[in-house]
Amino acid sequence: MDNQTFAERDLAVLWHPCTQMKDHEHLPMIPIKSGQGVWLEDFDGNRYLDAISSWWVNIFGHANPQINAAIKAQLDTLEHVIFAGFTHETGIKLAEKLVEITPAGLSRCFYADNGSAAVEVALKMSFHYWLNSGQPQKTKFITLENSYHGETLGALAVGNVALYKETYRPMLMDVITVPGPDCYYREPGESYADYSSRRFALMAEVLAQHANEVCAVIIEPLVQCAGNMRMYDAVYLKLLREACDQHNVHLIADEVAVGFGRTGTLFACEQAAISPDFLCLSKGLTGGYLPLSAVLTSDKIYQAFYDDYAKLTAFLHSHSYTGNALACSAALATIGIFQQQAIIDSNRRLIAKMAEIATRFTEHPHVAEVRQTGMILAIEMVKNKHTREAFAWQERRGMKVYQYALRQGVLLRPLGNVIYFMPPYVITEAELELLGEVAWQGINHAVNN
Ligand SMILES: *Cc1c(COP(=O)(O)O)cnc(C)c1O
């Protein structure tokens, strides 16, 4: 069996995510046969360096021996069991670990099975908390411009990326959208911290005005990943935490993408020394193996639901695969690797290497900005470096980088015209250099064709 055979069979029956399927009339579908570390191999024997961690989920490589072993052991013991009325050792151990490693005050863990579901859980819990606490007028959510929280209707409603949201707007609840701290728009010479705190004034104003009807502010700490890897300073989170406390509004930290070491600390909130009221985790949680998410919250919130059944205050949300034992075993093994191998420390070397690679791009005539937060490096490709005029989206320049890189054996999947590296933490410095070289050539190819 070769690539072409599988591609034809695939296109006859499958419908892929986030894809205009007609693109595959000219864009080859790539059937992957196997993965090892940062490398993927197709059925024709081509190899691809997985520079985007298979959509930001894979942190310790494909076919990681430790995670493989943990899942195999779990498989021979218990694959899954109903998680209402029943529990299991792996689910308990994982919740204990998550409570231990997440910011202080988060002492309860609720499982779901993907990032969007975690966001839905946090939104519903926050709303329901205020209802149970005698504040039924609190029904709204505040979100940031350019934010992304997933694709299900509640998650899409609190997101703000027009490409995904606009089509479905009539189906979505109303939210209060506040201009964000996206530092791409800071003034020349202005620091990230100065711009971020200056932009917080807009949030402070909205909070002061609407706090009485608002359940929570939802935010992606430090990096708006799906919103073109736009970044801001931790001071914004500090100010937001203070203002939420002052106005009696919850803070939901959506660390689905940035959690588990992506920003250089285990959780991005640590860089602001804050604890959110709800912390949403998924993606890297299982090392990129199995769908699982968790919402961590405080005892105070938990207690607002804890009462006699007849009071009808319970959180009756569920998913069939809540607390799946195989997924929990992958997550426990993943956290085990962080702790045994001191990954946050060892990643510093990779982060420095990425910064070194970044310098080359800053002078490129079609690069408006190169930005980095921890293990995320983003390169903003534009038509005009000085005016920052963007390439027309219809030209699909990012797609040209994607296709070029694939031919060179690198899986880069730009967001529009933003090329980014978000590699697994098992990547080597030499592989990072290869990435940098292919991205450089890919950008030159894309701006000239
Ligand atoms: C990917 C993502 C989600 C959605 O997670 P899914 O598992 O794809 O549903 C939510 N929030 C953020 C910040 C994300 O990056």
The ligand as an ORCA input file, in Angstrom:
! r2SCAN-3c Opt
* xyz 0 1
  C      -7.290     23.893     20.973
  C      -7.846     24.823     21.971
  C      -9.126     24.607     22.526
  C     -10.022     23.512     22.062
  O      -9.524     22.238     22.336
  P     -10.077     21.004     21.486
  O      -9.505     19.816     22.169
  O      -9.555     21.205     20.090
  O     -11.560     21.054     21.540
  C      -9.537     25.466     23.526
  N      -8.773     26.489     23.934
  C      -7.553     26.728     23.426
  C      -6.747     27.865     23.954
  C      -7.060     25.931     22.397
  O      -5.873     26.199     21.847
*
